């Protein structure tokens, strides 16, 4: 997130899981977006990027990954998009970086 000479300040991170969802009424929603709660240390999403950090999603009963087994992960079709946003210190311009992760 901060591989540049100018630091990113007021950085935040979020993640979304995109997958098919079937409603209680049977309607199929092919690209439903689940917000994944991500954090580090104290489950906060604001980052101070002066050294590498590991950001995690804790799988709780509220997580869309809660009922997914390791073998199901390889068969399931979804994408996790992680978004890092912040302000470039030297220019005060907003910047955004996105990464995409597939089950494979």
N, C-alpha and C positions, 0 to 999 in steps of 0.2 A: 503493500500500500504506500510506502514512502521511500521508494528507490530513486529519489531525486534530490537535488541539492537544496531545494526549497521545501520546507516541512509542510505537511498537511495539518491544519489545526481544526478543532471542533469536528473531528471525524466521528462518523457513526456508521454502523454496519447493520444490515438486515438480510434476511434470507426468505425466499419463497419457494414452496414446493408446488410444482405444476403437474397435475395428473387428472385423470378422468374421475368424476364423482357421479354417483347415482343418488338422486334425492329420494326421500321417503315415498314420493308419488311415482317413482320409476323413471323420472326424466334424467337423461344422460347429459352431463355437462363435460365435454371433452377436455377443456383447458381450465379447470377450476384452480384457483390460486389459494393455497394455504399459507398463511404467514407462520414461519417457524420462529420460535423464540430463541434468540442466540445471545450469547454473552460470554463473559470471562470474569474470573475472580468473584465478583458479587452480582452476577447476572445483569450487568449493565450493558448498554449498547454503545456508549460513548467511549472512544478510543483515544489514547495518547500515544501516537506513533513515533516513538524514538528508538524502539528496538522491535524485533519480530514478536508477534503475539499469536497465540492460538485461540481461535474463537470456536466455541462449541455450541451444539444444540443438545440440550439434555432431554432424553426421551422420557416423557412423563405420560400419564393417562390422557392429557390434553393434546399430545403430539400426534400428527397424522402417521407417524412411524411406529406408534405404540404396538399395534397388532401385526406388524410386519416382521416375519422371521428372516434370518440370514438367507435361507434358500429362496424365500419370496422376493427378496431384493433383486436377485439375478433375473427373475421372470417378470417382475413388475415393470411398467412403463411410466416413468416420471422424469422430471428434470428439477434440479435444485439450482436456483439462481441466487447468488450472493452479491449484494450491492454495497460498495463502500463509497460513502459521500463525505466530502469535507471541503474546507476552504484552503486554497494555496496561500501560504503565509506571505509570500513576496508580492502577490498581485491582488489578493482578496477576491479572487475568482473562485467560483464553486467548481469542483471537479467530481467526477464519478467514475468508478471502475466496477465492471461487472465480470463475474466468472460463472460458468455454467458447469454443472456436474450431472452426469448420467449414471444410471445403475452400473454400467460396465466399468 
